[in-house]
């Protein structure tokens, strides 16, 4: 009734990047969930639009285009330090990780500040009409992800400045954190198009 | 006791390793340690017990409804009480029992079936459990304060809108959805990641047990379905709390938006409940017919097809809302199409039973009961998929009968069979077989006596959700029969529960594999040690224990003093790298307290959001920050 040893795993590495790691798969699942939230909310947006003869409804001004467009540019540029941090993490170069993660976090802070201006120039309140409700909610959902990811990034960044950072799997965490930032950026593009261009073009 | 003697997967002379692993993976000791435990067996057990407590309460509510309806003009319950009770019954059974209990069983069984040391992200499992516990507690506290939701388990607007439902009842329903869906989504992610990355070496995807397949498919359905109901419940919460207009027609809102969002979740929900049961059925049939399942590939493809089609059916709940005819035709066709993959599975099971040597022991009896009841429920489902009949029967007791045939027949019977089957693994003792048979026949007979007459009641026009009816309708006798059936059904469930409680202490000792089952959960002792497997098993087929009744091939080299798990590759499950699980922590519990507190406070003020997020974030940071060796997965220092 005894087993026999066939595989010795003691020599395997203690971490791996990308789709080999369970952190990557968790991040993919979270992206799937949150992507579904965005899709359902965008679907609601167009569903509600179908009830109105004009969009935004008569008496409601168009949302300001200036701040969100600036913000979109900030987000797109933030992909550069984000990618540099990701590559550095995968090469396990601590100094570069610290530098580029800090830069990426600063971009995120800038983005959150501009986001408050964006809210102020939506030119509608959430309780004015259904258009205002869905606009605030869609922008609110994205902001929620943005802020949670910013907190996550800062916490991880601080960790990388301590002795806890010198572990292979912390570099995996950095890499996956950067991966998630890609989602925050890329999911913003359709939301930007829906919130600011759909009322102008459709 | 040496834990290794009874399994073919243990290397000789491993007592020292066993001792060390017990220390590394063991529970935390000391006062309040109950709140710090994270391992999947402990949390899985609590999850199952908690779900059954809600099941018992939901059943009691059903009994109250049956008493009220037993005769015409009954005054046992008032209209308002009845509204709260049917809403609570549906909400409890769908949100607090059916989905959670299926995930709960998976939390316990899946890591064992995969041959790994735990469920990925163990602290999140504990968090998910507490969110589930707090959500249900909030709902029942509200019920006892006479503040229970009363707009039905699908909470239709405009009835649930602020102008027609003042007070906090509907807000409580909306927050309950947030609690339970966060819990369900968390567990779903863990299940997906564990199945993808922690299978035993050699368990390539074409060797995954069908129960594992069914939970994988279910978890993916949860990922794509649950967000819709969370979005919807937040819309209604915002409408009620801060005056948005999602469902207010006067300001451009739309009541049907609610129905679309709700049923985009609500229909897949049925399959989220039912697909795990399919995996349980395949597992039990394999074991008690003593042969491989017939048509493994067809079974897997049917599970996947059911999941895909399940997302394309939601509008058949809305045929009475006046949709375009092309839409009705499409959704009728899709609704009928789902009978095809279900049928494939039924035929594969019949073939397996016919070609095997069935032993009619209680788990198989529950499964056979499932086949009979579920086929009937499926047939009424095909009937309801047809628009003309659907319009005639919409909101009648025919629908009540149909949904109970599908949900109780499709999920509860396999679940009871599976619990009977896995009970010895979880407790080390067998349940009593004679009482197993008695509880099966009582539930089977009671179920049919309760719900079969309701088909007829629906056909003769009895609407659902009425608290009483007049004698002239002639509905009295069948309602009385139905109430008597409910009593028998309750007796059957009670027998099962008493049998379980009694057997936990007095049942026959099970040994590692009492049923001579082929899958890996039986390759370790009963109940399993804290680390699940002394040496991780490897497999070369879907029935590893039948291949290797002794001298089974195992993995060596995992760390003893750290919570190390083996990560394998996605498709072929070759060993890839090692990963450290974090140890026990109170912060998962405290994070759930913080988020749960925020949800409850949001019933009253929107300011709970910023304050609650700040507190919850603090607890989450404490959760993630490695402040002790335990947080890095190392064994705690021994005194």
Boltz contact constraints between the chains, C-beta under 6 A:
constraints:
  - contact:
      token1: [A, 1]
      token2: [B, 8]
      max_distance: 6.0
  - contact:
      token1: [A, 1]
      token2: [B, 550]
      max_distance: 6.0
  - contact:
      token1: [A, 2]
      token2: [B, 12]
      max_distance: 6.0
  - contact:
      token1: [A, 3]
      token2: [B, 9]
      max_distance: 6.0
  - contact:
      token1: [A, 3]
      token2: [B, 10]
      max_distance: 6.0
  - contact:
      token1: [A, 3]
      token2: [B, 11]
      max_distance: 6.0
  - contact:
      token1: [A, 3]
      token2: [B, 535]
      max_distance: 6.0
  - contact:
      token1: [A, 3]
      token2: [B, 552]
      max_distance: 6.0
  - contact:
      token1: [A, 3]
      token2: [B, 554]
      max_distance: 6.0
  - contact:
      token1: [A, 4]
      token2: [B, 551]
      max_distance: 6.0
  - contact:
      token1: [A, 4]
      token2: [B, 553]
      max_distance: 6.0
  - contact:
      token1: [A, 5]
      token2: [B, 554]
      max_distance: 6.0
  - contact:
      token1: [A, 5]
      token2: [B, 556]
      max_distance: 6.0
  - contact:
      token1: [A, 6]
      token2: [B, 553]
      max_distance: 6.0
  - contact:
      token1: [A, 7]
      token2: [B, 201]
      max_distance: 6.0
  - contact:
      token1: [A, 7]
      token2: [B, 555]
      max_distance: 6.0
  - contact:
      token1: [A, 8]
      token2: [B, 556]
      max_distance: 6.0
  - contact:
      token1: [A, 8]
      token2: [B, 557]
      max_distance: 6.0
  - contact:
      token1: [A, 9]
      token2: [B, 555]
      max_distance: 6.0
  - contact:
      token1: [A, 9]
      token2: [B, 557]
      max_distance: 6.0
  - contact:
      token1: [A, 9]
      token2: [B, 566]
      max_distance: 6.0
  - contact:
      token1: [A, 9]
      token2: [B, 575]
      max_distance: 6.0
  - contact:
      token1: [A, 10]
      token2: [B, 557]
      max_distance: 6.0
  - contact:
      token1: [A, 12]
      token2: [B, 577]
      max_distance: 6.0
  - contact:
      token1: [A, 12]
      token2: [B, 578]
      max_distance: 6.0
  - contact:
      token1: [A, 13]
      token2: [B, 577]
      max_distance: 6.0
  - contact:
      token1: [A, 14]
      token2: [B, 578]
      max_distance: 6.0
  - contact:
      token1: [A, 16]
      token2: [B, 577]
      max_distance: 6.0
  - contact:
      token1: [A, 20]
      token2: [B, 576]
      max_distance: 6.0
  - contact:
      token1: [A, 22]
      token2: [B, 120]
      max_distance: 6.0
  - contact:
      token1: [A, 22]
      token2: [B, 193]
      max_distance: 6.0
  - contact:
      token1: [A, 22]
      token2: [B, 197]
      max_distance: 6.0
  - contact:
      token1: [A, 25]
      token2: [B, 193]
      max_distance: 6.0
  - contact:
      token1: [A, 25]
      token2: [B, 196]
      max_distance: 6.0
  - contact:
      token1: [A, 26]
      token2: [B, 189]
      max_distance: 6.0
  - contact:
      token1: [A, 26]
      token2: [B, 193]
      max_distance: 6.0
  - contact:
      token1: [A, 29]
      token2: [B, 189]
      max_distance: 6.0
  - contact:
      token1: [A, 29]
      token2: [B, 192]
      max_distance: 6.0
  - contact:
      token1: [A, 32]
      token2: [B, 223]
      max_distance: 6.0
  - contact:
      token1: [A, 33]
      token2: [B, 185]
      max_distance: 6.0
  - contact:
      token1: [A, 33]
      token2: [B, 223]
      max_distance: 6.0
  - contact:
      token1: [A, 33]
      token2: [B, 227]
      max_distance: 6.0
  - contact:
      token1: [A, 36]
      token2: [B, 224]
      max_distance: 6.0
  - contact:
      token1: [A, 36]
      token2: [B, 227]
      max_distance: 6.0
  - contact:
      token1: [A, 37]
      token2: [B, 227]
      max_distance: 6.0
  - contact:
      token1: [A, 37]
      token2: [B, 231]
      max_distance: 6.0
  - contact:
      token1: [A, 40]
      token2: [B, 227]
      max_distance: 6.0
  - contact:
      token1: [A, 40]
      token2: [B, 228]
      max_distance: 6.0
  - contact:
      token1: [A, 40]
      token2: [B, 231]
      max_distance: 6.0
  - contact:
      token1: [A, 41]
      token2: [B, 231]
      max_distance: 6.0
  - contact:
      token1: [A, 47]
      token2: [B, 257]
      max_distance: 6.0
  - contact:
      token1: [A, 51]
      token2: [B, 252]
      max_distance: 6.0
  - contact:
      token1: [A, 51]
      token2: [B, 254]
      max_distance: 6.0
  - contact:
      token1: [A, 52]
      token2: [B, 252]
      max_distance: 6.0
  - contact:
      token1: [A, 57]
      token2: [B, 252]
      max_distance: 6.0
  - contact:
      token1: [A, 126]
      token2: [B, 244]
      max_distance: 6.0
  - contact:
      token1: [A, 127]
      token2: [B, 243]
      max_distance: 6.0
  - contact:
      token1: [A, 129]
      token2: [B, 245]
      max_distance: 6.0
  - contact:
      token1: [A, 129]
      token2: [B, 251]
      max_distance: 6.0
  - contact:
      token1: [A, 129]
      token2: [B, 252]
      max_distance: 6.0
  - contact:
      token1: [A, 130]
      token2: [B, 245]
      max_distance: 6.0
  - contact:
      token1: [A, 130]
      token2: [B, 251]
      max_distance: 6.0
  - contact:
      token1: [A, 130]
      token2: [B, 252]
      max_distance: 6.0
  - contact:
      token1: [A, 130]
      token2: [B, 253]
      max_distance: 6.0
  - contact:
      token1: [A, 133]
      token2: [B, 244]
      max_distance: 6.0
  - contact:
      token1: [A, 133]
      token2: [B, 245]
      max_distance: 6.0
  - contact:
      token1: [A, 133]
      token2: [B, 246]
      max_distance: 6.0
  - contact:
      token1: [A, 151]
      token2: [B, 617]
      max_distance: 6.0
  - contact:
      token1: [A, 155]
      token2: [B, 621]
      max_distance: 6.0
  - contact:
      token1: [A, 164]
      token2: [B, 626]
      max_distance: 6.0
